[in-house]
Amino acid sequence: MTLPCSLIRCLSLAAAAGLTLAACAGTPPQSTADNDAALTASRWELTRWTGHTIPHGDNGEPVILNFAQENGKGRVSGRAGCNQFSAPYSVRGPGQLTIVQAVTTRMACPGPAMQFEADFLDKLQAVNQYKIDGQQMEMKTLDGQTLSFHAREKPGAAAKIKFIYVASEKVPCSAGVMRTTCLQIRERKEDPWQLWYGNIQGFNFEPGIAYRLRILEEQVANPPADASAIKWTLDMVVEQEVVKK
């Protein structure tokens, strides 16, 4: 029986190095489907890019990528610092990613935001590798740069990002006939405090600490009569500060 050339080569290498055939065969790579599922399971927020100041709320809207499959084709969308964008993408193999030229909305922003956006969208087209490790993802570009991302909850497509301040103490309030305590919230520091009667999903309030939160706001279809039509979910604790009494 004549052995295929590839098997002959593998056997020869194994014999020469004192290795087993299994070692020559190696470990099967992760499937493309598994990689694609990890990409689409979360939204990905840009957290680090050497040489660039990353927008996070105070200096612009956060940069978030949302990978999805639409009619069997990959599409990544999100905000690039100023405008919304959308671009086709493909996972060519394990850890291999291609993102083609994006289309964007045409909103004008301050010069630094526009420049960051242009640089970021240009760099996305140079991405050729990615790696996901738990809640972290790194993208590598053809010119050797690394873009780091952190996983964020993937809400409904209509969810809005909001920033709110939360006071360090709850205050008494009434929820129907029941007396309870409520969070005090406001969107700007100069605004008066407002009572928030509902929950903020994923947020663990600790008395004596003032917070600034980034939340996801979603409309609730057909809420119960005594429940809010708005759902808030914690997306990120932007800052927190111990308040001295």
Residue pairs with C-beta under 8 A, 6 or more apart in sequence:
3 11
10 21
10 24
10 25
11 21
11 24
13 19
13 24
14 20
14 21
14 23
14 24
29 93
29 94
30 94
30 95
31 94
32 91
32 92
32 93
32 94
35 91
35 94
35 95
35 132
36 67
36 69
36 74
36 91
38 132
39 67
39 91
39 97
39 130
39 132
40 67
40 68
40 69
41 151
41 154
42 135
42 151
42 152
42 153
42 154
43 64
43 65
43 66
43 78
43 151
43 152
43 153
43 154
44 64
44 65
44 66
44 67
44 137
44 149
44 150
44 151
44 152
45 62
45 63
45 64
45 65
45 149
45 150
45 151
45 152
45 236
46 54
46 62
46 63
46 64
46 65
46 120
46 147
46 148
46 149
47 54
47 148
47 149
47 150
48 54
48 146
48 147
48 148
49 120
49 123
49 145
49 146
49 147
49 148
50 145
50 146
52 116
52 119
53 59
53 116
54 63
55 61
55 62
55 63
55 81
55 113
55 116
56 62
56 238
57 163
57 214
57 238
60 81
60 82
60 109
60 113
60 116
61 79
61 81
61 82
61 161
62 79
62 161
62 214
63 78
63 79
63 80
63 81
63 120
64 78
64 79
64 152
65 76
65 77
65 78
65 149
66 76
66 77
66 78
66 154
67 74
67 75
67 76
67 89
68 74
68 75
68 76
68 77
69 75
73 88
74 88
74 89
74 90
74 91
75 86
75 87
75 88
75 89
76 86
76 87
76 88
76 89
76 99
77 84
77 85
77 86
77 87
78 84
78 85
79 85
80 102
80 104
80 116
80 117
80 120
80 121
81 109
81 113
81 116
81 117
81 120
82 107
82 109
82 113
82 114
82 116
82 117
83 104
83 105
83 106
83 107
83 109
83 117
84 104
84 105
85 102
85 103
85 104
85 105
85 121
86 102
86 103
86 104
87 99
87 100
87 101
87 102
87 103
87 124
88 99
88 100
89 97
89 98
89 99
89 100
90 97
90 98
91 97
92 98
95 129
95 130
95 131
96 128
96 129
97 127
97 128
97 129
97 130
97 139
98 127
98 128
99 124
99 125
99 127
100 125
101 125
102 121
102 124
104 117
104 121
108 114
109 117
123 141
123 145
123 147
126 141
126 142
126 143
126 145
127 139
127 140
127 141
127 142
127 147
128 140
128 141
128 142
129 139
129 140
130 137
130 138
130 139
130 140
131 137
131 138
131 140
134 151
135 150
135 151
136 148
136 149
136 150
136 151
137 148
137 149
137 150
137 151
138 146
138 147
138 148
138 149
139 146
139 147
139 149
140 146
141 147
152 235
152 236
153 202
153 216
153 233
153 235
155 216
155 218
155 233
156 218
158 218
158 219
159 216
159 217
159 218
159 233
160 216
160 217
160 218
161 214
161 215
161 216
161 217
161 235
162 187
162 214
162 215
162 216
162 217
163 187
163 212
163 213
163 214
163 215
163 238
164 185
164 186
164 187
164 212
164 213
164 215
165 185
165 186
165 187
165 188
165 189
165 210
165 211
165 212
165 213
166 183
166 184
166 185
166 205
166 210
166 211
166 212
166 213
167 183
167 184
167 185
167 193
167 210
168 207
168 208
168 209
168 210
168 243
169 184
169 207
169 208
170 181
170 182
170 183
170 184
170 205
170 207
171 181
171 182
171 184
171 195
172 179
172 180
172 181
172 182
173 179
173 180
173 181
173 182
173 195
173 197
174 180
175 182
175 197
176 226
182 195
182 196
182 197
183 195
183 196
183 200
183 205
184 193
184 194
184 195
184 196
185 193
185 194
185 195
185 196
186 192
186 193
186 194
196 232
197 228
198 227
198 228
198 230
198 231
198 232
199 232
200 213
200 215
200 232
200 233
200 234
201 231
201 232
201 233
201 234
202 233
202 234
203 213
203 234
205 211
208 242
208 243
208 245
209 240
209 241
209 242
209 243
210 240
210 241
210 243
211 237
211 238
211 239
211 240
212 237
212 238
212 239
212 240
213 234
213 235
213 236
213 237
213 238
214 234
214 235
214 236
214 237
214 238
215 232
215 233
215 234
215 235
216 232
216 233
216 234
216 235
217 230
217 231
217 232
218 230
218 231
218 233
219 229
219 230
219 231
220 227
220 228
220 229
220 230
220 231
223 229
